[in-house]
Amino acid sequence: MTKSLIEFVGGPAHGAKTERPRAATVNVPTPSLGTFAYTMRRCCDADGNVVEVLAPAGREIDRAFLARRGLRN
C-alpha cells in the first residue's frame, strides 16, 4: 500500500511533504519560532476530488497556492 504525501502550504515548512499524519494538527519545530502549528485542510480540485494539505493553524490557505493548483477551499 502506498503512503499518501501531504504538502505543507505556508509557514516555515512551505513546500515540504510528509506522510499523511494521524492527527489533525502537526507541530513543526523551528529555530526562530519555537513550534509552528499546522492543521489538515481539505480542498477540492476541478473534478470534485478531495486534496488534503497542511496549512498554518488559524489562517487561511494561501489563495495563490490554491489558484496555481486549480483548487478551491
N, CA, C and O atoms as CSV, one atom per row, in Angstrom:
chain,resi,resn,atom,element,x,y,z
A,1,MET,N,N,0.844,-1.183,0.000
A,1,MET,CA,C,0.000,0.000,0.000
A,1,MET,C,C,0.886,1.241,0.000
A,1,MET,O,O,1.830,1.335,0.785
A,2,THR,N,N,0.583,2.188,-0.876
A,2,THR,CA,C,1.378,3.410,-0.938
A,2,THR,C,C,0.897,4.400,0.114
A,2,THR,O,O,-0.286,4.452,0.450
A,3,LYS,N,N,1.827,5.171,0.616
A,3,LYS,CA,C,1.511,6.188,1.615
A,3,LYS,C,C,1.148,7.482,0.909
A,3,LYS,O,O,1.742,7.830,-0.111
A,4,SER,N,N,0.172,8.191,1.453
A,4,SER,CA,C,-0.217,9.475,0.902
A,4,SER,C,C,0.750,10.543,1.392
A,4,SER,O,O,1.068,10.605,2.579
A,5,LEU,N,N,1.213,11.378,0.476
A,5,LEU,CA,C,2.055,12.507,0.857
A,5,LEU,C,C,1.199,13.767,0.906
A,5,LEU,O,O,0.408,14.037,0.003
A,6,ILE,N,N,1.372,14.516,1.962
A,6,ILE,CA,C,0.639,15.756,2.179
A,6,ILE,C,C,1.648,16.896,2.119
A,6,ILE,O,O,2.736,16.800,2.687
A,7,GLU,N,N,1.280,17.989,1.421
A,7,GLU,CA,C,2.189,19.122,1.259
A,7,GLU,C,C,1.888,20.207,2.279
A,7,GLU,O,O,0.726,20.483,2.579
A,8,PHE,N,N,2.948,20.827,2.815
A,8,PHE,CA,C,2.817,21.981,3.701
A,8,PHE,C,C,2.630,23.225,2.835
A,8,PHE,O,O,3.357,23.426,1.862
A,9,VAL,N,N,1.646,24.061,3.196
A,9,VAL,CA,C,1.348,25.282,2.449
A,9,VAL,C,C,1.475,26.464,3.391
A,9,VAL,O,O,0.677,26.610,4.317
A,10,GLY,N,N,2.483,27.318,3.161
A,10,GLY,CA,C,2.695,28.489,4.013
A,10,GLY,C,C,3.546,28.151,5.225
A,10,GLY,O,O,3.833,26.985,5.495
A,11,GLY,N,N,3.940,29.172,5.941
A,11,GLY,CA,C,4.738,28.992,7.145
A,11,GLY,C,C,6.156,28.534,6.853
A,11,GLY,O,O,6.576,28.514,5.695
A,12,PRO,N,N,6.897,28.164,7.889
A,12,PRO,CA,C,8.306,27.833,7.725
A,12,PRO,C,C,8.560,26.520,6.973
A,12,PRO,O,O,9.659,26.327,6.453
A,13,ALA,N,N,7.599,25.630,6.902
A,13,ALA,CA,C,7.798,24.340,6.212
A,13,ALA,C,C,7.190,24.336,4.805
A,13,ALA,O,O,7.022,23.270,4.213
A,14,HIS,N,N,6.860,25.516,4.264
A,14,HIS,CA,C,6.197,25.617,2.958
A,14,HIS,C,C,6.919,24.787,1.893
A,14,HIS,O,O,8.136,24.877,1.733
A,15,GLY,N,N,6.146,23.986,1.179
A,15,GLY,CA,C,6.690,23.190,0.084
A,15,GLY,C,C,7.170,21.810,0.494
A,15,GLY,O,O,7.329,20.937,-0.360
A,16,ALA,N,N,7.403,21.594,1.771
A,16,ALA,CA,C,7.839,20.269,2.234
A,16,ALA,C,C,6.668,19.292,2.158
A,16,ALA,O,O,5.506,19.699,2.179
A,17,LYS,N,N,6.978,18.021,2.070
A,17,LYS,CA,C,5.941,16.990,2.052
A,17,LYS,C,C,6.217,15.981,3.151
A,17,LYS,O,O,7.367,15.744,3.520
A,18,THR,N,N,5.160,15.393,3.665
A,18,THR,CA,C,5.267,14.390,4.713
A,18,THR,C,C,4.188,13.347,4.496
A,18,THR,O,O,3.223,13.581,3.768
A,19,GLU,N,N,4.354,12.196,5.128
A,19,GLU,CA,C,3.298,11.197,5.077
A,19,GLU,C,C,2.078,11.753,5.793
A,19,GLU,O,O,2.200,12.582,6.694
A,20,ARG,N,N,0.896,11.289,5.385
A,20,ARG,CA,C,-0.338,11.787,5.989
A,20,ARG,C,C,-0.323,11.521,7.492
A,20,ARG,O,O,-0.214,10.373,7.923
A,21,PRO,N,N,-0.432,12.591,8.294
A,21,PRO,CA,C,-0.410,12.407,9.744
A,21,PRO,C,C,-1.710,11.790,10.252
A,21,PRO,O,O,-2.755,11.905,9.611
A,22,ARG,N,N,-1.636,11.148,11.390
A,22,ARG,CA,C,-2.834,10.566,12.001
A,22,ARG,C,C,-3.652,11.626,12.721
A,22,ARG,O,O,-4.877,11.529,12.794
A,23,ALA,N,N,-2.982,12.628,13.249
A,23,ALA,CA,C,-3.652,13.711,13.971
A,23,ALA,C,C,-3.972,14.855,13.017
A,23,ALA,O,O,-3.337,14.989,11.971
A,24,ALA,N,N,-4.943,15.669,13.371
A,24,ALA,CA,C,-5.327,16.805,12.527
A,24,ALA,C,C,-4.370,17.973,12.655
A,24,ALA,O,O,-4.356,18.852,11.793
A,25,THR,N,N,-3.564,18.004,13.719
A,25,THR,CA,C,-2.606,19.087,13.939
A,25,THR,C,C,-1.198,18.519,13.975
A,25,THR,O,O,-0.940,17.498,14.613
A,26,VAL,N,N,-0.287,19.199,13.275
A,26,VAL,CA,C,1.120,18.810,13.253
A,26,VAL,C,C,1.929,19.998,13.741
A,26,VAL,O,O,1.773,21.111,13.240
A,27,ASN,N,N,2.794,19.762,14.717
A,27,ASN,CA,C,3.681,20.812,15.228
A,27,ASN,C,C,5.063,20.625,14.640
A,27,ASN,O,O,5.673,19.566,14.786
A,28,VAL,N,N,5.556,21.663,13.971
A,28,VAL,CA,C,6.865,21.620,13.324
A,28,VAL,C,C,7.831,22.480,14.125
A,28,VAL,O,O,7.589,23.675,14.295
A,29,PRO,N,N,8.926,21.896,14.624
A,29,PRO,CA,C,9.902,22.705,15.366
A,29,PRO,C,C,10.693,23.609,14.413
A,29,PRO,O,O,11.122,23.171,13.346
A,30,THR,N,N,10.878,24.851,14.802
A,30,THR,CA,C,11.662,25.795,14.006
A,30,THR,C,C,12.648,26.501,14.929
A,30,THR,O,O,12.349,26.717,16.104
A,31,PRO,N,N,13.825,26.865,14.410
A,31,PRO,CA,C,14.818,27.522,15.263
A,31,PRO,C,C,14.368,28.893,15.773
A,31,PRO,O,O,14.643,29.244,16.921
A,32,SER,N,N,13.685,29.662,14.941
A,32,SER,CA,C,13.355,31.031,15.338
A,32,SER,C,C,11.975,31.185,15.978
A,32,SER,O,O,11.769,32.093,16.782
A,33,LEU,N,N,11.023,30.306,15.631
A,33,LEU,CA,C,9.651,30.457,16.121
A,33,LEU,C,C,9.285,29.474,17.226
A,33,LEU,O,O,8.176,29.538,17.756
A,34,GLY,N,N,10.173,28.584,17.578
A,34,GLY,CA,C,9.821,27.530,18.530
A,34,GLY,C,C,9.054,26.453,17.775
A,34,GLY,O,O,9.595,25.838,16.857
A,35,THR,N,N,7.816,26.222,18.146
A,35,THR,CA,C,6.977,25.232,17.468
A,35,THR,C,C,5.923,25.944,16.635
A,35,THR,O,O,5.252,26.854,17.120
A,36,PHE,N,N,5.776,25.528,15.375
A,36,PHE,CA,C,4.806,26.139,14.472
A,36,PHE,C,C,3.722,25.102,14.178
A,36,PHE,O,O,4.034,23.995,13.738
A,37,ALA,N,N,2.455,25.444,14.416
A,37,ALA,CA,C,1.347,24.501,14.265
A,37,ALA,C,C,0.714,24.576,12.873
A,37,ALA,O,O,0.435,25.657,12.355
A,38,TYR,N,N,0.497,23.406,12.290
A,38,TYR,CA,C,-0.219,23.256,11.024
A,38,TYR,C,C,-1.444,22.383,11.258
A,38,TYR,O,O,-1.415,21.483,12.098
A,39,THR,N,N,-2.519,22.644,10.521
A,39,THR,CA,C,-3.702,21.786,10.598
A,39,THR,C,C,-4.026,21.229,9.223
A,39,THR,O,O,-3.754,21.857,8.200
A,40,MET,N,N,-4.615,20.035,9.218
A,40,MET,CA,C,-5.010,19.373,7.982
A,40,MET,C,C,-6.211,20.102,7.394
A,40,MET,O,O,-7.191,20.367,8.090
A,41,ARG,N,N,-6.125,20.420,6.112
A,41,ARG,CA,C,-7.224,21.098,5.414
A,41,ARG,C,C,-7.601,20.298,4.184
A,41,ARG,O,O,-6.746,19.679,3.551
A,42,ARG,N,N,-8.848,20.310,3.855
A,42,ARG,CA,C,-9.332,19.623,2.660
A,42,ARG,C,C,-9.808,20.652,1.651
A,42,ARG,O,O,-10.564,21.566,1.979
A,43,CYS,N,N,-9.351,20.485,0.424
A,43,CYS,CA,C,-9.729,21.340,-0.693
A,43,CYS,C,C,-10.309,20.432,-1.776
A,43,CYS,O,O,-10.217,19.208,-1.682
A,44,CYS,N,N,-10.898,21.028,-2.788
A,44,CYS,CA,C,-11.425,20.261,-3.918
A,44,CYS,C,C,-10.778,20.739,-5.202
A,44,CYS,O,O,-10.530,21.932,-5.376
A,45,ASP,N,N,-10.502,19.794,-6.113
A,45,ASP,CA,C,-9.983,20.178,-7.426
A,45,ASP,C,C,-11.167,20.375,-8.373
A,45,ASP,O,O,-12.319,20.274,-7.951
A,46,ALA,N,N,-10.894,20.652,-9.639
A,46,ALA,CA,C,-11.941,20.954,-10.615
A,46,ALA,C,C,-12.911,19.788,-10.815
A,46,ALA,O,O,-14.071,19.998,-11.169
A,47,ASP,N,N,-12.435,18.556,-10.586
A,47,ASP,CA,C,-13.286,17.373,-10.759
A,47,ASP,C,C,-14.036,16.994,-9.488
A,47,ASP,O,O,-14.788,16.020,-9.483
A,48,GLY,N,N,-13.842,17.746,-8.416
A,48,GLY,CA,C,-14.511,17.460,-7.158
A,48,GLY,C,C,-13.758,16.489,-6.268
A,48,GLY,O,O,-14.281,16.070,-5.235
A,49,ASN,N,N,-12.533,16.119,-6.648
A,49,ASN,CA,C,-11.724,15.229,-5.826
A,49,ASN,C,C,-11.163,15.984,-4.633
A,49,ASN,O,O,-10.811,17.159,-4.743
A,50,VAL,N,N,-11.081,15.313,-3.499
A,50,VAL,CA,C,-10.559,15.928,-2.278
A,50,VAL,C,C,-9.032,15.883,-2.308
A,50,VAL,O,O,-8.426,14.849,-2.586
A,51,VAL,N,N,-8.425,17.051,-2.011
A,51,VAL,CA,C,-6.973,17.178,-1.910
A,51,VAL,C,C,-6.687,17.721,-0.518
A,51,VAL,O,O,-7.233,18.752,-0.125
A,52,GLU,N,N,-5.833,17.031,0.224
A,52,GLU,CA,C,-5.514,17.460,1.582
A,52,GLU,C,C,-4.157,18.156,1.620
A,52,GLU,O,O,-3.210,17.734,0.956
A,53,VAL,N,N,-4.076,19.230,2.406
A,53,VAL,CA,C,-2.825,19.960,2.612
A,53,VAL,C,C,-2.711,20.300,4.089
A,53,VAL,O,O,-3.705,20.286,4.815
A,54,LEU,N,N,-1.505,20.603,4.528
A,54,LEU,CA,C,-1.279,21.105,5.880
A,54,LEU,C,C,-1.018,22.604,5.779
A,54,LEU,O,O,-0.066,23.028,5.124
A,55,ALA,N,N,-1.858,23.405,6.424
A,55,ALA,CA,C,-1.737,24.859,6.375
A,55,ALA,C,C,-1.575,25.397,7.795
A,55,ALA,O,O,-1.980,24.743,8.756
A,56,PRO,N,N,-0.982,26.594,7.932
A,56,PRO,CA,C,-0.806,27.176,9.264
A,56,PRO,C,C,-2.131,27.238,10.029
A,56,PRO,O,O,-3.152,27.676,9.499
A,57,ALA,N,N,-2.091,26.799,11.264
A,57,ALA,CA,C,-3.295,26.765,12.104
A,57,ALA,C,C,-3.864,28.166,12.285
A,57,ALA,O,O,-3.125,29.118,12.538
A,58,GLY,N,N,-5.161,28.284,12.157
A,58,GLY,CA,C,-5.844,29.550,12.388
A,58,GLY,C,C,-5.714,30.569,11.274
A,58,GLY,O,O,-6.106,31.723,11.451
A,59,ARG,N,N,-5.171,30.171,10.123
A,59,ARG,CA,C,-5.014,31.106,9.000
A,59,ARG,C,C,-5.640,30.515,7.743
A,59,ARG,O,O,-5.812,29.302,7.627
A,60,GLU,N,N,-5.974,31.388,6.815
A,60,GLU,CA,C,-6.498,30.942,5.527
A,60,GLU,C,C,-5.398,30.264,4.720
A,60,GLU,O,O,-4.218,30.575,4.885
A,61,ILE,N,N,-5.782,29.346,3.855
A,61,ILE,CA,C,-4.820,28.743,2.934
A,61,ILE,C,C,-4.440,29.795,1.901
A,61,ILE,O,O,-5.298,30.538,1.426
A,62,ASP,N,N,-3.169,29.862,1.553
A,62,ASP,CA,C,-2.654,30.821,0.579
A,62,ASP,C,C,-3.459,30.735,-0.721
A,62,ASP,O,O,-3.459,29.701,-1.389
A,63,ARG,N,N,-4.140,31.819,-1.072
A,63,ARG,CA,C,-5.002,31.830,-2.264
A,63,ARG,C,C,-4.208,31.652,-3.561
A,63,ARG,O,O,-4.713,31.065,-4.517
A,64,ALA,N,N,-2.980,32.149,-3.600
A,64,ALA,CA,C,-2.142,31.971,-4.791
A,64,ALA,C,C,-1.821,30.488,-4.988
A,64,ALA,O,O,-1.815,30.004,-6.120
A,65,PHE,N,N,-1.555,29.767,-3.901
A,65,PHE,CA,C,-1.304,28.333,-3.972
A,65,PHE,C,C,-2.531,27.609,-4.520
A,65,PHE,O,O,-2.418,26.760,-5.404
A,66,LEU,N,N,-3.702,27.952,-3.988
A,66,LEU,CA,C,-4.934,27.309,-4.458
A,66,LEU,C,C,-5.153,27.563,-5.945
A,66,LEU,O,O,-5.504,26.645,-6.686
A,67,ALA,N,N,-4.947,28.804,-6.384
A,67,ALA,CA,C,-5.161,29.156,-7.786
A,67,ALA,C,C,-4.179,28.422,-8.694
A,67,ALA,O,O,-4.579,27.914,-9.741
A,68,ARG,N,N,-2.901,28.353,-8.317
A,68,ARG,CA,C,-1.907,27.653,-9.122
A,68,ARG,C,C,-2.236,26.179,-9.294
A,68,ARG,O,O,-1.969,25.598,-10.346
A,69,ARG,N,N,-2.805,25.584,-8.280
A,69,ARG,CA,C,-3.114,24.153,-8.303
A,69,ARG,C,C,-4.524,23.864,-8.792
A,69,ARG,O,O,-4.901,22.700,-8.925
A,70,GLY,N,N,-5.314,24.905,-9.062
A,70,GLY,CA,C,-6.687,24.709,-9.514
A,70,GLY,C,C,-7.577,24.141,-8.421
A,70,GLY,O,O,-8.467,23.335,-8.695
A,71,LEU,N,N,-7.336,24.565,-7.165
A,71,LEU,CA,C,-8.102,24.075,-6.032
A,71,LEU,C,C,-9.037,25.151,-5.505
A,71,LEU,O,O,-8.825,26.343,-5.729
A,72,ARG,N,N,-10.057,24.719,-4.813
A,72,ARG,CA,C,-10.933,25.667,-4.116
A,72,ARG,C,C,-11.088,25.190,-2.681
A,72,ARG,O,O,-11.048,23.994,-2.394
A,73,ASN,N,N,-11.262,26.140,-1.802
A,73,ASN,CA,C,-11.317,25.855,-0.378
A,73,ASN,C,C,-12.746,25.640,0.058
A,73,ASN,O,O,-13.000,25.385,1.236
